[in-house]
Amino acid sequence: MKLSMPLLYAGNPRESADQVVALEKAGLDTVWVAEPYGFDAPTLMGYLAARTETVEIGAGILNVYSRTPGALVQTAAGLDNVSGGRAVIGLGASGPQVIEGFHGMAYDRPLTRTREVIELMRMGLRREPLDLQGRTVQVPLPAGQGLGLGKPLKLLNKPERADVPIWVAALGDKNVAMTAEVADGWLPFLFHPEKAQEVWGDSLAAGAAKRSADLGPLQVSAGGMIAIGEGPETKALLDFARPIVALYVGGMGARDKNFYNQLVCQYGYEAEAEQIQDLYLEGRKKEAEALVPTELLEAINMVGPASYVRERIEAFRAAGVTNLQVTPASEDPAATIAQLKDWLS
């Protein structure tokens, strides 16, 4: 099992990026760089590539709408080159509020677009001419559009790798099935190990049945906050996870278009999810945070004595997680990473 963590920053990402050097020395395998509607991920990934030597640098995630598929090919190839073959490209559809509100693009056929973008990216990374006339992606433009001068072109540079790993952030049944079929890895969020088979088992099996043997087994990166210690003061650290869960369950999307709310309902917290969303959309965020079930926080994070944390890690492993993603809640994150790396080895 690999060990990864998201790049956390408030305001100035360079300060957090500098800390990745120490985390790399402690044994971190992968760092994930998010891109909701803040700084772009590729810039930070390139900076990390220059500062590090061994850690994988993952986009977690680039949406499939705001960059053309050709631009995503260029981004993947460029990042893999400057990192010496350490890039991981996480893709996702994001959500309509970000895509339509921040990027000004229609949130249209997200599953189809994700599938077609992956197909074209793999084509481009193999240095084949980009030629795909799909339902959402048409490269080159078909006859009758534009000036009619487009022709299939291949990437000018030779990529570091023709098989840069492509991961997908997915939660819904059809999206998870598509991910299990065509992606190298899966990035689920708010992952509950004991509920994973119940929620996604059928979708994963359906996708795996169509999966090419050339792809190898589907990799999975999931996890949560980690804090190792005795006593109630350690368990109290779970409260730091309340705001992020309340944000996603209550406010990440419109009332009827919130994938995270739907997921928590599938976990069995329908009443709580509805109340959290009502309060959050009314602006009563603290009240919404208070209603996040402690039982849920315990399941999706790893907080408590060493023996308990190790049990939770094994629960994630048993649920199919191959890359444990952690957010250390400690004064010395590098020391926490080193301890975890020792446990996983």
N, C-alpha and C positions, 0 to 999 in steps of 0.2 A: 504494500500500500504506500503510495506516494503521499507527501505532505505539502499542502499549499495554504495560502492565505490571500485575502484581498488586500490591495493597496489602499490603506485608509489615510485620508487627508482632510484637513479642514482649512481651506483657503489656499495654502501654498503646497502643492504636491511634491516639490523638490525636497522639502524637509523629510517627508515620509519616504520618498524614494531613496534618500541617502541611507535610511535605516535598513533597506533591503540588503545592503552589502553585509551587514552583521548577521542578518537572518540567513543569508546564503551560506555563510561560514558555519552557522549553527545546524545546517542540514536541510533548509527549505528547498523543496523540489520545484515548486511553481508559484509564481505570483500573478494574481489576476488583476487587471486594470479595468475598472468600470468606465462606462461612457453613457450616462443617462442624458442629461442636457447641461453638463458642465464642461470641463476641459475635454478635448478629444483624447481618446485612448492612444492612438498611434504615436503621438508626440511623446507622451510619457513612456511608452514602451521603448521607443528609440533611445530615450535618455537612460532608461534602466539597462538597455543592452550595452551602453557604453560604460556603465558603472559596475557591471557584474560579469561573471565568467561562466557559471554553470547553471544557474537557475533558469527554468523555463519561464518565458514571459508571455502570459496569456491575455488576450482581449476578452473581457468578461462583462459586457458584450459589445460588438458592433452591430447596429441594426441593419436590416437588409433593404432599407428604403432610401436612406439619405445619401448613400454613395452608390454610384452605378456599379454593376457587377464588374465591369472592367477596372474601375478604381479599386475595388476590393481585391482583385487579382494583383494589381500593382502593390497595394498595401501589404498583402500577405507575403509576396515575394521580396519586397524591400525590407520588411521587418525581419524576415528569416535570414536575409543576407547580413544585415548589420549585427544580428545577434549570433551569427555563426551557427545557424540551424537550431535555434531555441524558441522560435515563435510558435504559439498556439493561437488559432483564430476562433474565438467564440462568436457565434452569430445568434441573432434572435430577431423576432418581429417587433420587440418592444411593445408599445401599446398605442391606441389611437390618440390619447391626449398628447403624447410626446411627438408622434409621427405627424399628426395633423396640426397640433398646436405650436410645436417648436420648429418643425421642418417644413410645414406647409405642403405635405404630400398626403394623398388619399391612402388610408389604411385598408388596402384592397388585397384580398386573397393572400393572407399572410403565409399559410402553409405552402401554397403553390409557389409563391415568390421565394420562400426559403429553399425549397427543393431545387428550383431552377437556378438560383444563385449558386448553390453548392455545385451543381452540375457544371455551370460555366466556370467557376473558380478552379475546379479540378482540371477542366479542359485547358485553362490558361496556364496553370502551374506546370502542366505537361508540355508547355510551349506549342500547343496546337492552335490553329487559327480559331478565334472566337466566333462560333457560328451556332446560334441557338434561337430558334423561332418558337418560343414558348407562349404560354398564356399571359404571363406578366413580364417576361424578358424577351426582347427581340434585338438580337445583336448579330449582324448589322441591322440597321433599320430596314424594314421591308420596302419593296417597291411602292412608290406612291407617297412615301413619307420623306420629309426633308428634301435634299437636293438630288437624291437618288445616286449619290457618288460613293456610298459606303461599301466596303468590301471586307471580308473576314481578315483580321490581322492577328498575328501572334506576338507575344511579349518579346520586346527587343532583347532583354537581358536573359541570361540563363539562370533560373532560380537555384538557390542553394539546395533546395529539396523539391522534388516534384510532388511530394506527398505531405506538405505542411498539414498538420492535424487540424481538422475542422470540427469544432464542437457546436452544439446547439442548446440554447436555453429553452426549455419546453416544460409545460405543465399539463396542458389539455391532452385528452386521450389521442386524438388524431395527430397532434404535433409530436407527442412522445413516440407514437408508432412510427412516424416518418423519421424521427431522429434515430430510433433503433435500427431503421432500415438503411439509412444513407450516411449518417455522421460517424466520425471517429469517436466522439465523446458526447456525453449528456451533462448539462448543467441544470439540475433542479434546484429550486429555492424553497426554504422552509421545509426541508426534507425530514420526514418523520420515519425513522427506520422500521418501526413496528407496523406502520400503516402502508409502507411503500408497495408491498405485493398486492394488498387489497385495492389500492387506488390505481396503480400503474401496471400490475402484473400482466393483464390481458393485452394491454397496448404494447408493452415491451416484447411479449411473445409474438404478437402479430408482426411487428417490425422485424424481429430477429428471423422469422421464417422467410422473409424476403431479402435478407441481408447477404451481400456478396462476401464470399470467403476471403476475398482479397483485402477486405477492411480489417479483419481480425476482430476480436471481441470488443464489444462496446465498453468504453471507459466511462466512469461516472465520478464526478467531483461534487461532493456535498459535505455539509457539516454545520458548524456554528461556533458560537462563543465557547472558549475553553478557559476554565479557572480551576486550579488544583489546590485544595486545602481543606482543613477540618473546620468544623464549627459553623454556626449560623451566619457568620460574617461572609463566608465564602458563598453559601447559598443565596445570600442577599444580592450578590452580584448579578443574579438573573434579572433583577429589576432594570439593569442597564439595557437588556434586550427588549424590554417592553415598548419603548418608543418606535423602534424599527418595525416590529411586528404590527403594532397598531397602525403605523403609516401605510404599510403594504395592504393589510387586511381592510383598513378603513378608508384610506385616501388615495391609493395608487390605482386610479381609473375611476370611471363613472360608476354609478350605483349598479347598473346592469352589465358593466364591462370591466369587472375586477376579477382577474384570474386568481389572485391570491386569496380573495374572499371565498371564491368557489372552492379552492383547495382546502381551506380550513373547514368549510362545511363538509367536504368529503371525509375529513378526519373525524367528524362527529361533533363539531362545535357549531352547529347551525345557529342556535339562539345567540351565542356569544358573538359570532361573526356579524350577525344582523345588528346587534346592539352597538358593537364597536364601530361599524360603518355609519350608523345613524349619528352617533356622538361625534365621530371624526368629521363628517360632512357638515355638522352644525357648528364646527369650530371648537368643540369641547374635547380637545385632544388629551388632556390629563385624565379625564374621566374615561375616555376610550382606552388609554393605556392600562388603567387599573383593572379593566375587565378582561385583559388578555389572560387566559387560563394559565396558572402556574404549571399545571400538568403538561400543557403544550410546550411551554418554555423549557421545562426539564427534558422533554423528549427530543427537541430539535437542537439542544445545546449540550455541552459536556461540562458540568459544573458540580464540584463536590470533592470528596476525598479521592486519593489516587486510585484506590481499588474500584471505586464507582466510575471514575472517568475511564478507566481501562475497560470496564464492562460496556460503557456507552460506545467506546471506539469499536469494540467487537460487534456491537449491534449494527453500527454503520457498515462494517465489513460484511457481516452476514446479509445485509440488505443489498449488497452488490457494489458498494462504494469502493473504488480503486484509488481515488485521490482524495484523502481526507482534507477538507477545507476548514481552517480554524481561524478564529479571531482571538488571540490571547488577551485575557483581562488580567494582566499582571504588570508589575513594575519593570520586569525584565523580559520582554517578549522573546528575545533571542534564547534566553535560558529555558523558557517554556518550550520553544521549538526544539532545542537540543534534547530535552527530556522526552518529548513525544517521539522524536526520531529514534531515540534509543529503544523506546517501547515497540516501535513499528519494525525495527530491524530484526 
